[in-house]
């Protein structure tokens, strides 16, 4: 369903008319690319100040074409880059080179990872919110906790998850569809532990320094090295997958 973005004919400008879409129409358009998109998820992203569609006098949301492309960018960064919403929000606010709907622009990987590491503020979600946003079963989440894949915290007597936990659960849920269980994911946990230990051995003393300048330099080095390690791991995987495919 579409509705006119303006009431007057003279309001339409440019080479082609533009139409505003209802939230249901936007959801339907994006479901072919994003299986887990839902009206409630779009509303949640709006609540998180990532989207700001205009509203009619009756309070109905109307999404422009740029709103839809912004939403597509957010969903792709969540799915493909596993970025938490706070980082996506920062990048959108700063006008960084993000991947838009046509895929023409991309952020520098190091810049994205720096944002993740430097901003230590975190948003917390309840189990119910995690289930709603990821579509994962509570049983799967419990298994991920048991194997140390996700590590929720206790706050005010309640179990809460941060945005990194949520994206881990989202990825694990995708893998569960091809019968990869939480037990099988321990290899990724072990690999991450070894990489973190290596970086700690290199930079641990500087990161624990009370000298602000030394600690700042260590954080910058940590961010850079983490991005390099992640890229190297990806390249090694690509090489092995090419062999598997017989290329």
N, C-alpha and C positions, 0 to 999 in steps of 0.2 A: 504494500500500500504506500502510495506517495501522496503528498499534499504540496501545494504550491508554496514555495519559500517566501513569496511576497504577495500582497493583495492587489497591487496595481500593475498594469501592463508595463508601465514605464519603468518599473523597478528592475526588469530583466535587462541585463547588459551583457556584452561579450558576444562571442561567435555562436554560442549555443545556450539554450535555456537551462537553468539549474533548478532542481527540485529538492525540497527538503524531505527527509524520510522520517517516519515514525520509528520508535525504538524496536518494534517488532519487525519492521522491514529491514532495518540495519542488521538485526540478529540473523534473519533469514539469508541475507546476502553473504554474511561472513561465515555461516555454518559450513559452507562447502570447503572452506580453507581451514577453519578452526573447529574441530569437533566439540570442544568443551565450552564454546561460547554460549551464553544464555542471556536472557533479559536481566536476570538478577546480577549476573557478573558485570554487565555493562553499567547497571545502576551502581554497583559497588565501585567501579572505576571512576564514575562521576563523583561519588561520595569522597573518594580519595583525591579529588581535585585534579584528576588527569584529563577529564573531559568537561566541557561546559557548553552543552547544546542550548540553543535558545528555547524558550517556552512560549506557548500560546497564552492568550489571556485566561484560558481554562486550565492551564498548568501542564499541558501535554508537551513532551519533549519533541523537538524537531531537529534532526541532524542534517547539516550541510554536507556537501561532498568532501570538504576539507576535514570535517569532524569524522567522517567515515575513514578517511585515509589516516588520520591521527590515531584512531582506534585500531586500525589494521597494523600500524607501526608498533603500538603498545603490545598488541597480542603477539606479534612476531618476535619482539624483543624478549617477551616472557618465554615463549616456546623455544626459540632457537638459541637465544643467548643466556637464558635462565637468569635474567636480571631481576632483582627485586624492584618493587614499584617505586620505592624512594629514589633509586638510582635513575630509573626511567623518568621520573618527575624532574629530577635535577637536569638531566640532559635536554628534556623538552623545554624547560624553563630557560636554559642557557643558549638555546638555539643551536646546539651542536649538530654535527652531520649525522643524523640518524637515518635508518633505513625507512624510506617512505613506501607508500603503497606500490610504486612502480619499481622499487628496489634500486633506485639510482644512487642513493647516498648511504654511506655507512660510517659509523663512528670509528675512531682509532681504538683498537682493542685495548691498548695500554691506558687510554683515557678512561674508558669504561671501568676497567679493573681498579684504577686509582680511586674512582668514586666509591666503589664498593668497599675498599679497604680504609679509606680516610674517614668517611662518615660513619662513625660508630653508633649513631642513634639508630634505634630499631623499633619497628612496629610489631606488636604482638597480636596473635590470633588465637582464638579458642579452637578446640577440636571441631566443633560444629562449623565454624567458619572455614577451617581447612578442608573439611569434607565438601562443603558447598562450593568452594572455589576450585578444587582439584578434581572432584568426582571420585576420589579414592574411597575405598571401603575402610571402615574403622579397623577391620581385621588386618588389612595391609599396613596401616599406619602403626598398629601395635607391633607387628612383626619388624618393621623398620626400626622402631625404638629398641626392641629386644636385641637386634644385631648392631646397634650403635650407628645406624645409618642416619637417623635423625635424632637430635638431642634436645627435647623440649625442656623448659624450665618451670619451676614452681614459683608463682607470684601470687601473693595474697591467698595462698591455699589452693590455687587453681593451676592446672597444667596449661601452659601456653607455648606457642610455636612462633618463631620469627619468620621473616620472609624468605630466608635461605632454606629453612626447613620446608616451607611450603613448596618452593620450586623443586627441591629434592623429591618431595612426595609426588609432585606432578610428573616428574621424569620417571620415577619408579612405577607410577600408575600406568604410564605409557608402555613401559617394558612388561608390566604384568599382563598386558593384552596379548603378548606373544609368549606367555608362560615363563617369563623370567621372574622368579620369586625373590623375596627380600634376602633369603640366604645366599642367592647367587651374587648379590650386590656387595658382599663383603670384600670381594676383590678390589672394588673401587675404593672402599673405605681404607683398606690396607695400603693401596697405592697413594691415596691422599695423605695418609699418616706419614709414609716414608718421605714424600715430597716436603711436607711441613717440617719434618725433623731435619732434613737437609738444609732448608732455609733458616731454621732456628740455629743450626750449628754455625752457619755463616754470619748471621746477623743478630743472634740472641743478645750478646752483651750490649751492643749499640741500642737495640730496641728497649732494653731495660735501663738505659742510661738516664740519669736525672738532668743531664744537660739538654735543654729543649732543642738546640740546633742539631746536636748529634742524633737525637731521637728522630727529628724531622728528616734528616738525611737518610737514616736507616729505614724509615717508613717508605721514602721514595725508592730506595734500592729494593725493598721488599716487594713493592708494587711492580717494579720493572722486572724483577727476577720471576715473580709469580706469573706474570704474563708470558715471559719467555718459556718457562717450564710448561705452562698450559699449551702453548703453541707447539713446542717440541713433541709433547705427548700426542697431540692431534696429528702431527705429521707422521709419527711412527705408526699410528693407527691407520692412517690413509695408506701408507706404504703396504702394510700387511693386508689390508682389505683389497688392494689392487692385486696382490698375489693370489688372494682367495678367489677373486673374480677371474683370474687367469689372464690378466692384462700384461 
